[in-house]
Amino acid sequence: MAVPKKRTSISKKRIRKNIWKKKGYLAAVKAFSLAKSVSTGNSKSFFVRQTNK
């Protein structure tokens, strides 16, 4: 027989939400940092062919 679950407290819900937001923020910071290093040519992990204009 199905039993209803206990309600999650607001503080626990807020903690989980903040962890989820922080993961996205850190991924965005990492992506931006990589994009900056590629655009300036300082990247060690990407080899981008430079086009002469």
Secondary structure, DSSP 8 states (H G I E B T S, - for coil): ---------HHHHHHHHHHHHHHHHHHHHHHHHHHHHHHHT--SS--------
